[in-house]
């Protein structure tokens, strides 16, 4: 049975707002959500928009996903499929790096044979994960996000 995964978005959880680079408009949001960041000409930058705590997935107020090193380490350790990572820069309001080591996480498609896949047929803030991914995340105590049966 697949599970729905998403960053926690309550007022006690960190929110990071994407800073759109000049000249891209709304296309920039799709490029980042898809992990196609080379076209942006630099590392996507997010800025903390509240004082909440950092989880293993960070709420971005859009379809882009930011994951902790612990989250990605579990995916890599089990050879999970259906995703790619890319560098991101998450800064505080004063410009300081606030969560070093976190990366962008792009779910690639809605292929049901992959461990991670779209939850709604397109990029979205939530995504589906296989039993083996959720079991491995729980076994490693990587639970700083919301998990619901799909």
C-alpha positions in Angstrom: 0.0 0.0 0.0 1.5 3.4 -0.9 1.7 6.2 1.7 1.3 9.9 1.2 4.3 12.0 2.4 4.4 15.7 2.8 6.3 18.3 4.9 4.5 19.5 8.1 3.0 22.9 7.5 1.8 24.0 10.9 2.8 27.3 12.5 5.5 25.4 14.5 7.2 24.1 11.4 9.7 25.9 9.2 8.4 27.3 6.0 10.9 28.3 3.2 9.8 30.6 0.4 11.4 30.3 -3.0 13.1 33.4 -4.3 12.2 33.6 -8.0 15.3 34.5 -10.1 14.9 37.5 -12.5 13.6 36.7 -16.0 11.8 33.4 -15.4 8.4 34.2 -14.0 6.3 31.2 -12.9 8.3 28.8 -15.0 11.0 29.0 -12.3 8.7 27.3 -9.8 8.1 24.3 -12.2 11.8 24.0 -13.0 12.7 23.7 -9.3 9.8 21.3 -8.5 11.0 19.1 -11.4 14.6 19.4 -10.3 15.5 20.9 -13.7 17.6 23.6 -12.0 20.4 23.9 -14.5 18.2 26.1 -16.6 18.0 28.6 -13.8 21.7 29.4 -14.0 22.3 28.9 -10.3 21.3 27.1 -7.1 17.7 27.7 -6.2 17.4 29.9 -3.1 14.8 29.7 -0.4 14.3 32.1 2.5 12.9 31.2 5.9 9.4 32.8 6.2 8.7 31.9 9.9 10.5 30.7 13.0 9.3 27.1 13.0 11.4 24.0 13.6 13.1 22.1 10.8 11.8 18.7 9.9 13.1 16.0 7.5 11.0 17.6 4.7 10.6 21.4 4.6 7.4 23.1 3.6 8.0 25.4 0.6 4.6 26.9 0.0 4.6 25.3 -3.4 5.4 22.0 -5.2 9.2 22.1 -4.6 10.4 19.8 -1.9 13.4 20.1 0.4 14.8 17.0 2.2 17.2 16.5 5.0 20.4 14.5 4.6 18.9 11.8 6.8 15.9 11.5 4.5 18.1 11.2 1.4 20.5 8.8 3.1 17.7 6.4 3.7 16.5 6.6 0.1 20.0 5.9 -1.1 20.7 3.1 1.4 17.7 1.1 0.0 18.3 2.0 -3.7 14.9 3.8 -3.9 13.7 4.8 -7.3 11.6 7.7 -8.8 13.5 10.7 -7.5 16.5 13.0 -8.0 18.1 15.5 -5.7 19.7 18.8 -6.5 21.4 21.6 -4.5 19.4 24.3 -2.8 20.3 27.2 -0.6 18.1 27.8 2.4 18.8 31.1 4.2 17.5 33.0 7.2 15.9 36.4 6.8 19.4 38.0 7.5 21.0 35.9 4.7 22.7 33.2 6.9 22.6 29.6 5.9 20.1 27.9 8.2 19.9 24.3 7.2 23.2 23.2 5.6 23.2 19.8 3.8 19.5 19.9 2.9 18.8 19.3 -0.8 15.9 19.7 -3.3 14.0 16.5 -3.9 12.2 16.1 -7.2 9.8 13.2 -7.7 10.1 12.2 -11.4 6.7 10.9 -12.5 3.7 8.8 -11.6 5.1 5.4 -12.5 3.6 2.9 -10.1 6.6 0.7 -10.3 8.8 3.3 -8.6 9.3 3.9 -4.9 8.5 7.6 -5.1 5.8 8.9 -7.4 3.3 11.7 -8.0 0.3 11.7 -5.7 -1.9 13.7 -8.1 -0.5 12.9 -11.6 1.7 16.0 -11.5 4.3 17.7 -9.2 2.6 18.6 -5.9 3.7 19.3 -2.4 2.8 15.7 -1.4 4.0 12.5 -3.0 3.5 8.8 -2.7 6.1 6.4 -1.3 6.2 2.6 -1.3 6.0 0.5 1.8 9.7 -0.3 1.7 10.6 3.5 1.7 8.2 4.2 4.6 9.5 1.2 6.5 13.1 2.2 6.1 12.4 5.8 7.1 10.6 4.7 10.2 13.3 2.2 11.1 15.9 5.0 10.8 13.7 7.3 12.9 13.5 9.7 10.0 9.9 11.0 10.7 10.1 14.8 10.6 7.2 15.0 8.1 3.6 13.8 7.7 2.9 10.2 6.7 -0.6 9.0 5.8 -1.9 5.9 4.1 -2.9 6.8 0.6 
